[in-house]
C-alpha cells in the first residue's frame, strides 16, 4: 500500500482577525466641518440592483438573512435614503442556514463556518464545516413564490445571458422564488419596478467563474464574447430606457481569489520509502520509461526534434522525493497525445507554480488523489485554462467600458480593487484586507464570495464612482461605509 501523509494547509489558531487588527496610529479628529451630502444629478427615489450572487449578498457558500442584510446594494440604499432614496426591499430567505429547498429537497447546503474549537494547527478542510450537523433545518422553499416587487434582483449563479432568458425561473431556484411568471425574465421583472437609479454588478463574472470552478474540465464552458456583448447591451438598454442613471462594474480576475490561490501546487510530504516506491517500476517508473520510449519513436518517425522531445519528456516525467513539498500528479489535456502509441500513456505531469489548485482539492489530497492516483481536471487550472479565463475577462471588460461610456454610466473598477487586494492588500479605514482565506478579511469561507466587510468595501467603490461621474459627494461628506461596522465572519450560532 502506498503510504502518504498530507500536511497541506495549516492555519494556526492565533487571533482570528490577525490580519485585520486596527492600526496603532490614532488619527486626530479633523476640525474642518464636512460638506452637506448631495446627490449631484442622481435621483435615488427608486433604486434597483441587478446582478448575481455578490448583488444578493451571498457569503460563506450560502444565501442567508444576515448576509442579505449586509449585501452591498442594501448598504448603498442606506446612504441613498439620506438624500431622498426610497425603501429598498430584498427577497429575504427564511433563515440563516444558507441553504434552499426545491420540493423539500436541499439543492444548496449549509453555509460554512469557521470551526475554532479544534486545538492546534489542522488541515484546512477540518476548519470549515457546514452548520447543519443536523440542525437547524433549511426552511426556504424555492417553490413558494413570494412575488417580484423587490429592489434587489441579485440572482446567485446567473450568467449574463440568463438575466435576459425567458423561463430562467425553471433553472434557478433563487429566481423561481421571485419571478413574476414562469416565462418571465430577470431584467423585465427588474425594469417593472421603474427604477430611477440602478446598479448592474458582476455581469460576466459567472460567465468565467463557472468554468474556473469546474477546473476548465468542459462541463461549464466560458460564455462566448458575442453572447455576452448581446446580453449586456439588452440589459443596459432596458435599464436606461426611461432615462434612469446607474453604475456598472467590470469583471474581476476571478483566478486571484482565494478559492484558486490557497492550496499550494506542492502540498504533499513523503518519507523516503514512499517516494522510492512511487518512483519504482511498480508505480510511476513504468510510466516514465514508456514516455521515453514513445518519444524515441516520434523522433525517429516524425518531424519532432530531439530537443523538443527532451523538453516534453522533462515536463511529463513523474518524480517524488523524501521531502515535505512534492508536486501533485495531474491530467493535462494540452499535452501531446501519446495514447495512440501506448494506451497507458495518458496525459500526466506534475504541477508547477504556474498551476492553480482549487480549494475543493483540499479534501481529496489526503486520500492520495494527486499521488497514488492522478488528480482530475476539475481540481486544477492549467496555464492554458487560466489564459482562456483572462482573455474572456478582458474582452468582457472592454465591452463594459465601451457601453458605460456610451450611456454615461459610472464605471466601477472591481477588477482593480481585487488586483490590489490580492497583490499587496488594500487599506480600509483602520484595517488591511487581502484575499487570504479565513484571515484576509475580504473573501468569505467559500473562497469566492465576500465577507460583510468586503461588501462594505465594494459599496464604497460604487459610491466613489458615483461621486466621480454624477457629482455626488458621498466620500467628501463622510458618508461611506465604515469597516469596523461589518464583520469578517458570521457566528455558527447565528439564528
C-alpha positions in Angstrom: 0.0 0.0 0.0 1.3 3.4 -0.9 1.6 5.5 2.3 1.1 9.2 2.0 0.8 11.8 4.7 -0.9 15.1 4.0 0.0 18.1 5.9 -1.3 20.6 3.4 -2.6 23.9 4.6 -2.0 24.6 8.2 -3.7 27.5 9.9 -2.5 28.5 13.4 -5.4 29.5 15.6 -3.9 32.7 16.9 -6.1 35.7 16.7 -9.0 35.1 14.3 -8.7 38.6 13.0 -4.9 38.7 13.0 -4.8 40.2 9.5 -7.5 42.7 10.4 -6.2 44.4 13.5 -6.6 48.2 13.7 -3.5 50.2 13.1 -1.7 51.6 16.1 -1.8 55.1 14.7 -4.6 57.2 16.0 -5.8 59.8 13.5 -6.8 63.1 15.3 -10.3 64.5 14.7 -10.4 66.8 11.8 -11.9 70.1 13.0 -12.9 71.1 9.4 -16.7 70.6 9.0 -17.8 68.3 6.3 -20.0 69.5 3.4 -23.6 68.5 3.3 -24.4 65.3 1.4 -25.7 65.9 -2.1 -26.9 63.5 -4.8 -25.5 65.5 -7.7 -27.5 64.7 -10.8 -28.8 61.4 -9.4 -32.4 60.5 -8.4 -32.4 57.7 -5.8 -36.2 57.6 -5.4 -36.4 54.1 -6.6 -33.1 52.1 -6.6 -33.0 48.7 -8.3 -30.0 46.4 -8.2 -29.4 43.7 -10.9 -26.7 41.1 -10.7 -25.7 37.7 -9.4 -24.5 36.4 -6.1 -22.5 39.4 -5.0 -25.5 41.6 -5.5 -27.6 39.2 -3.5 -25.2 39.2 -0.5 -24.2 35.5 -0.9 -21.4 34.6 1.5 -19.8 31.5 3.1 -21.2 29.3 0.4 -24.8 30.3 1.1 -27.6 32.9 1.0 -28.9 33.7 4.4 -30.7 36.6 6.1 -27.7 38.2 7.8 -25.7 38.1 4.5 -28.6 39.6 2.6 -28.9 42.4 5.1 -25.2 43.1 4.5 -25.4 43.0 0.7 -23.7 45.9 -0.9 -26.9 47.2 -2.5 -28.6 47.3 0.9 -25.6 49.3 2.1 -25.9 51.7 -0.8 -29.6 52.1 -0.2 -28.9 53.1 3.4 -26.8 56.0 2.1 -29.2 56.9 -0.6 -32.1 57.2 1.9 -30.3 60.2 3.4 -30.9 62.2 0.2 -34.3 61.1 -0.9 -33.9 57.4 -1.6 -36.9 55.2 -1.0 -37.3 51.8 0.7 -35.1 49.0 -0.5 -36.9 45.7 -0.4 -35.0 42.4 -0.6 -36.3 38.9 -1.2 -35.1 37.7 2.2 -34.8 34.0 2.7 -36.4 32.5 5.8 -33.4 31.6 7.9 -29.6 31.9 8.4 -28.7 28.3 7.4 -27.6 29.3 3.9 -29.5 26.6 2.1 -32.5 26.4 -0.2 -35.1 23.7 -1.0 -36.8 22.6 -4.2 -39.7 20.4 -3.4 -38.5 19.8 0.1 -35.0 18.6 -1.1 -31.9 20.8 -0.4 -30.3 21.9 -3.6 -27.8 24.1 -1.7 -26.5 23.1 1.7 -25.5 24.8 4.9 -23.3 27.9 5.0 -19.7 27.3 6.0 -18.5 28.4 9.4 -15.1 28.6 11.0 -14.6 25.7 13.4 -12.4 27.3 16.0 -12.9 24.6 18.6 -10.2 22.3 17.1 -7.0 22.9 19.1 -3.7 23.5 17.2 -3.0 23.5 13.5 -5.1 21.2 11.3 -5.6 20.6 7.6 -7.8 23.3 6.1 -10.7 21.1 5.3 -11.1 20.3 9.1 -11.6 24.0 9.9 -14.5 24.7 7.5 -17.7 22.8 8.1 -21.4 23.3 7.5 -23.5 24.5 10.4 -26.2 21.8 9.9 -25.0 18.7 11.8 -28.0 18.1 11.6 -30.0 21.3 12.8 -31.2 23.9 12.2 -33.3 22.8 9.2 -33.2 24.6 5.9 -36.6 26.2 5.6 -36.5 28.4 2.4 -38.6 26.6 -0.3 -37.9 27.8 -3.9 -41.4 26.6 -4.9 -43.1 29.2 -2.7 -43.2 32.3 -4.9 -43.1 35.5 -2.8 -43.8 37.9 -5.6 -41.5 40.1 -7.6 -42.0 43.6 -6.1 -38.4 43.9 -4.8 -35.5 46.2 -5.4 -32.7 43.6 -5.2 -32.6 41.3 -8.3 -29.3 39.6 -7.4 -29.7 36.0 -8.6 -26.9 33.7 -7.4 -25.5 31.6 -10.1 -26.8 33.7 -13.0 -24.7 34.4 -16.1 -25.1 37.4 -18.3 -27.5 35.7 -20.8 -29.5 34.1 -18.0 -30.8 37.6 -17.0 -32.5 38.1 -20.3 -33.7 34.5 -20.8 -37.4 33.8 -20.6 -38.2 30.9 -18.3 -35.0 31.1 -16.3 -37.0 30.6 -13.1 -37.3 26.9 -14.1 -33.5 26.6 -13.9 -32.6 28.8 -10.9 -34.3 28.3 -7.5 -33.4 31.8 -6.4 -35.2 33.4 -9.3 -38.1 30.9 -9.0 -38.9 32.5 -5.6 -39.5 36.0 -7.1 -40.3 35.5 -10.8 -43.5 37.3 -11.9 -44.4 34.4 -14.1 -42.8 31.1 -15.2 -41.8 32.7 -18.6 -40.6 36.0 -17.1 -37.1 37.4 -17.4 -35.0 38.8 -14.6 -34.4 42.0 -16.4 -38.0 42.6 -17.3 -39.0 42.0 -13.6 -36.4 44.5 -12.5 -37.4 47.1 -15.0 -41.1 46.7 -14.0 -40.1 48.3 -10.7 -39.5 51.5 -12.6 -36.0 52.4 -11.3 -34.8 55.9 -11.2 -31.3 54.6 -10.4 -29.7 51.2 -10.9 -26.6 49.2 -10.3 -25.5 46.4 -12.7 -22.9 44.4 -11.0 -20.6 41.4 -11.7 -22.3 40.8 -15.1 -19.9 38.4 -16.7 -18.3 37.1 -13.6 -20.2 33.8 -13.5 -19.6 33.5 -17.3 -16.0 32.8 -16.5 -16.3 31.7 -12.9 -18.3 28.6 -13.7 -15.5 27.5 -16.0 -12.9 28.2 -13.3 -14.8 26.4 -10.5 -15.0 23.3 -12.7 -11.3 23.4 -13.3 -11.9 24.1 -17.0 -13.0 20.4 -17.5 -15.5 21.4 -20.2 -18.6 20.9 -18.1 -19.2 24.6 -17.6 -17.8 26.5 -20.7 -16.9 30.2 -20.8 -19.6 32.3 -22.4 -18.5 33.4 -25.8 -17.9 37.1 -26.2 -20.6 37.7 -28.8 -23.3 36.2 -26.5 -22.0 38.3 -23.6 -22.0 41.5 -25.6 -25.6 40.9 -26.8 -26.8 40.2 -23.2 -25.1 43.2 -21.7 -26.5 45.5 -24.4 -30.0 44.3 -23.8 -29.6 44.7 -20.0 -28.3 48.3 -20.2 -30.8 49.3 -22.9 -33.7 48.1 -20.9 -32.5 49.7 -17.6 -31.8 53.1 -19.3 -34.9 53.1 -21.5 -36.7 55.5 -19.1 -33.6 57.7 -18.6 -32.6 56.0 -15.4 -28.9 56.6 -14.4 -26.7 54.0 -12.9 -23.4 52.3 -12.3 -21.9 49.2 -13.9 -19.0 47.2 -12.6 -16.3 45.5 -14.6 -15.4 41.8 -14.1 -12.6 41.0 -11.6 -9.9 38.4 -12.4 -11.6 35.5 -10.7 -8.5 33.4 -10.5 -6.9 35.8 -8.0 -9.5 34.9 -5.3 -8.6 32.5 -2.5 -10.5 29.6 -4.0 -7.7 29.3 -6.5 -4.7 30.6 -4.5 -4.9 28.8 -1.1 -3.9 25.3 -2.0 -0.2 25.0 -2.9 0.9 23.2 -6.1 3.3 21.1 -4.0 1.5 20.2 -0.7 2.5 16.6 -0.4 5.0 15.4 2.2 6.6 11.9 1.6 9.0 9.7 3.5 11.9 8.0 1.7 10.2 4.6 1.5 7.0 6.0 -0.1 8.9 8.2 -2.5 11.1 5.3 -3.6 8.0 3.1 -4.2 6.3 5.8 -6.3 9.4 6.1 -8.4 9.8 2.4 -8.9 8.7 0.3 -11.9 5.7 -0.8 -9.8 4.3 2.7 -9.9 5.3 5.8 -12.0 8.7 4.4 -13.1 7.0 2.3 -15.7 5.1 5.3 -17.0 8.3 7.3 -17.2 10.0 4.5 -19.2 7.1 4.4 -21.5 7.3 8.1 -22.1 10.9 7.9 -23.1 10.2 5.0 -25.5 7.3 6.8 -27.1 9.3 10.0 -27.8 12.2 7.9 -29.2 9.7 6.5 -31.7 8.4 10.0 -32.5 11.9 11.5 -33.1 12.7 8.6 -35.4 9.5 8.6 -37.4 8.1 12.2 -37.3 9.4 15.8 -37.7 9.7 16.1 -33.9 13.3 17.1 -33.0 15.3 15.6 -30.1 15.4 19.0 -28.4 11.6 19.2 -28.4 11.3 15.6 -27.3 13.7 16.2 -24.4 11.7 19.2 -23.2 8.4 17.3 -23.3 9.9 14.3 -21.6 11.2 16.5 -18.8 7.7 18.1 -18.4 6.0 14.7 -18.2 8.4 12.7 -16.0 6.8 11.9 -12.6 9.4 12.1 -9.8 8.9 12.1 -6.0 11.4 12.8 -3.2 11.6 12.4 0.5 10.5 16.0 1.2 7.6 18.0 2.5 6.7 19.7 -0.8 6.1 17.2 -3.5 4.0 18.3 -6.5 0.7 16.7 -7.5 0.2 14.4 -10.5 -2.5 15.8 -12.8 -4.2 15.1 -16.1 -3.4 17.8 -18.6 -5.4 17.7 -21.8 -3.0 20.1 -23.5 -0.1 17.7 -23.5 0.8 15.7 -26.7 -1.5 12.7 -27.0 0.7 9.5 -26.8 -2.1 7.0 -26.3 -2.1 6.1 -30.0 1.4 4.6 -29.3 0.6 3.2 -25.9 -2.9 3.4 -24.3 -1.3 3.6 -20.8 0.5 6.8 -21.6 -2.3 9.2 -20.6 -1.6 12.9 -20.4 0.1 13.1 -17.0 2.5 15.6 -15.5 3.3 17.1 -12.1 2.1 20.5 -11.1 4.3 23.6 -11.2 3.9 27.1 -9.6 2.0 28.1 -12.7 -0.9 25.8 -12.0 -3.8 26.8 -9.7 -5.2 24.1 -7.4 -8.8 24.6 -6.5 -9.9 24.8 -2.8 -12.1 21.7 -3.4 -8.9 19.6 -3.8 -8.0 20.2 -0.1 -10.4 17.4 0.9 -9.1 15.0 -1.9 -5.4 15.2 -1.4 -5.4 13.5 2.0 -7.0 10.5 0.2 -4.0 10.1 -2.1 -5.5 12.0 -5.0 -2.6 13.6 -6.9 -0.2 11.0 -5.6 -1.4 7.4 -5.8 -4.0 8.4 -8.4 -3.8 11.4 -10.7 -5.8 14.5 -9.9 -8.6 15.1 -12.3 -9.0 18.2 -14.5 -11.8 19.6 -12.2 -9.4 20.3 -9.4 -6.7 22.3 -11.3 -6.5 25.3 -13.6 -3.5 24.9 -16.0 -1.9 28.0 -17.5 -3.7 27.4 -20.8 -7.1 27.4 -19.0 -6.1 30.5 -17.0 -5.3 32.3 -20.3 -8.8 31.4 -21.6 -10.3 33.0 -18.5 -8.1 36.0 -18.8 -8.8 36.6 -22.4 -12.6 36.4 -21.9 -12.4 38.7 -18.9 -10.5 41.3 -20.8 -13.0 41.1 -23.7 -15.9 41.4 -21.4 -14.4 44.4 -19.6 -13.7 46.1 -23.0 -17.4 45.9 -23.8 -18.4 47.0 -20.3 -16.2 50.1 -20.5 -17.5 50.9 -24.0 -21.1 50.7 -23.0 -20.6 52.6 -19.8 -19.0 55.5 -21.7 -21.7 55.5 -24.4 -24.5 55.6 -21.9 -22.8 58.0 -19.4 -22.8 55.4 -16.6 -20.5 55.2 -13.7 -17.8 52.5 -14.3 -16.9 50.7 -11.1 -13.4 49.1 -11.2 -13.9 46.0 -9.1 -11.1 44.4 -11.1 -8.6 47.0 -9.9 -9.8 46.6 -6.3 -9.3 42.8 -6.3 -6.0 43.1 -8.0 -4.7 45.4 -5.3 -6.2 43.2 -2.5 -4.6 40.0 -4.0 -1.1 41.5 -4.6 -0.4 44.0 -1.8 -3.5 44.2 0.3 -5.9 47.2 0.5 -6.4 49.6 3.4 -10.0 50.1 4.5 -10.2 52.5 7.4 -8.1 51.0 10.2 -7.8 47.6 8.6 -5.9 45.9 5.8 -7.8 43.4 3.7 -6.4 40.8 1.4 -7.6 37.7 -0.4 -6.1 35.1 2.1 -8.7 32.6 3.1 -10.2 32.9 6.6 -7.8 35.7 7.9 -7.6 38.1 4.9 -10.9 39.8 5.8 -12.1 40.3 2.2 -13.2 36.9 0.9 -15.6 34.6 2.8 -15.0 31.0 3.8 -16.0 29.6 0.4 -13.0 31.4 -1.2 -15.2 33.1 -3.8 -17.8 35.5 -2.3 -17.1 38.4 0.1 -17.3 38.9 3.8 -19.6 41.6 5.1 -16.6 43.9 5.4 -15.7 43.0 1.8 -19.2 44.0 0.7 -18.8 47.3 2.6 -15.6 48.0 0.6 -17.5 47.1 -2.6 -20.2 49.5 -1.7 -17.7 52.3 -1.2 -16.2 51.6 -4.6 -19.6 52.2 -6.1 -20.1 55.4 -4.1 -16.8 56.9 -5.1 -17.6 56.0 -8.7 -20.9 57.9 -8.4 -19.1 60.9 -7.0 -16.7 61.0 -10.0 -19.4 60.5 -12.6 -22.5 62.3 -11.3 -21.3 65.0 -8.9 -22.5 63.4 -5.7 -20.2 63.7 -2.6 -20.6 60.6 -0.6 -16.8 60.5 0.1 -16.3 64.2 0.8 -19.3 64.4 3.1 -18.1 61.4 5.2 -20.9 59.1 4.0 -19.0 56.0 3.1 -19.4 52.6 4.9 -17.2 52.1 7.9 -15.1 48.9 8.0 -15.5 48.4 11.8 -19.3 48.2 11.4 -19.1 45.0 9.4 -17.7 41.6 10.5 -15.3 39.3 8.6 -17.1 36.2 9.8 -20.6 35.1 11.0 -21.1 33.1 14.2 -22.0 29.4 13.9 -24.8 30.2 16.3 -26.4 32.8 14.1 -30.1 32.2 14.0 
